[in-house]
Amino acid sequence: MASITRFPFVSRLRAESNQYILHYTGGRVTRRGPGISYWYVPMWAAVAQVPVEDIETTFLLKERSADFQDVSVQVTLVYRFSDYAEAASRINFSISLSSGAWLEPPLERLANFWMQRAKTPAREYLVSVPVVEAVGKGPAEVRAKIEAALREDAEVAAMGMELVSLQVIQITPNAEVEKAIQTPTREAIQQKADEAMFARRALAVEKERAIKENELATEIELAKRQEQLIQRQGDNQLLTVRQEAAAAKEQLEAEVERGELQAESTAKQNRIRAQGEADAKRMVAEALAEGEQRRVSIYAEAPRHVPLGLGLMELADNIDVIQHLNITPDLIGSTFEQFVRDQGSKAE
């Protein structure tokens, strides 16, 4: 928007660099150019402001396909002005001399103009194809049709404009038709997803089976090694038992041999002791017998009263242990008579 400074009889206009100013005095263009600044008399002046920059406009076309389905075409169009005076003569770009704003919305009118000019080539294509093709391949075809038509449109050039670029964003049917069109693709995608899921599950099952087989093989190998270990431990225990039995046997044999040697030694010792004791007893008996024999011989050679005296002496020594004693007069008389005789013979 141009900036206008008002004074009592004159005003000053200052335009931006992207604004093309057309100043009219008496119905003729007296000043023109982008971004100009000047003084003027408001009473005799009229000013038009045309954009210098590229202008973008977006509109929606409602059309019908060959199979009678409603579709919407979203179009984005960029244009510029090639002849500012011609554009100002066809569209009202006049600004208020008090505020600098457009008196009418010229860009909205131009947007409607572009929409009307683009509708015919878009309709010619869409009515010739079914909705599925229009949705699938339509945007590129519609863009080419509209762009070719607008670049060859004499009315566009007559209004001092030219097309910069054009894009057909999308062509969409109504919600139900769009859902119906998407269903086969969605089902195919879902089918592929299911197949991928099934393949992934099958692969997971296969991997799990391989893991189970590996675990089973590992368990079998461990069981075999455990069996070998148990067998080896049993062999070791059997060997240990055999060694212990052999050692015990050797120990027992040694003990038996030692016992036999000890018994033999004991028997030999007992035999020697018994023989010694027998020899000692025999010697004692012989000594006693010899002593007894000597004593008997002494008694035999001694007078009769000597044995009697010895007998009495021994009687006197053992009198306290004798419980019963019979002494007859014959014994005392004969003994005393013999004693007297012996004494008499000694006296003679």
TAMOKA-V818515 format. One record per backbone hydrogen bond with DSSP energy under -1.0 kcal/mol. NH is the residue of the N-H (numbers start at 0). CO is the residue of the C=O. If there is no record, write none. Layout:
# TAMOKA-V818515
nh;co
NH;CO
NH;CO
This chain:
# TAMOKA-V818515
nh;co
2;13
4;11
6;9
10;39
11;4
12;37
13;2
14;35
18;15
19;49
20;32
21;47
22;30
23;45
24;27
27;24
29;22
30;22
32;20
34;15
34;18
37;12
39;10
43;40
45;23
47;21
48;92
49;19
51;17
54;78
56;76
58;74
60;72
62;70
64;68
65;128
67;64
70;62
71;171
72;60
73;169
74;58
75;166
76;56
77;164
78;54
79;161
81;159
82;159
86;82
87;83
88;84
89;85
90;86
92;90
94;46
95;100
99;95
102;93
105;103
108;104
109;105
110;106
111;107
112;108
113;109
114;110
115;111
116;112
117;113
118;114
121;117
122;118
123;119
124;120
125;121
126;122
127;124
128;125
133;129
134;130
135;131
136;132
137;132
140;136
141;137
142;138
143;139
144;140
145;141
146;142
147;143
148;144
149;145
150;146
151;147
156;152
157;153
158;154
159;156
160;155
161;79
163;77
164;77
166;75
168;73
171;71
177;173
178;174
179;175
180;176
181;177
182;178
185;181
186;182
187;183
188;184
189;185
190;186
191;187
192;188
193;189
194;190
195;191
196;192
197;193
198;194
199;195
200;196
201;197
202;198
203;199
204;200
205;201
206;202
207;203
208;204
209;205
210;206
211;207
212;208
213;209
214;210
215;211
216;212
217;213
218;214
219;215
220;216
221;217
222;218
223;219
224;220
225;221
226;222
227;223
228;224
229;225
230;226
231;227
232;228
233;229
234;230
235;231
236;232
237;233
238;234
239;235
240;236
241;237
242;238
243;239
244;240
245;241
246;242
247;243
248;244
249;245
250;246
251;247
252;248
253;249
254;250
255;251
256;252
257;253
258;254
259;255
260;256
261;257
262;258
263;259
264;260
265;261
266;262
267;263
268;264
269;265
270;266
271;267
272;268
273;269
274;270
275;271
276;272
277;273
278;274
279;275
280;276
281;277
282;278
283;279
284;280
285;281
286;282
287;283
288;284
289;285
290;286
291;287
292;288
293;289
294;290
295;291
296;292
297;293
298;294
299;295
300;296
301;297
307;303
308;304
309;305
310;306
311;307
312;308
313;309
314;310
315;311
316;312
317;313
331;327
332;328
333;329
334;330
335;331
336;332
337;333
338;334
339;335
340;336
341;337
342;338
343;339
344;340
345;341
346;342
347;343
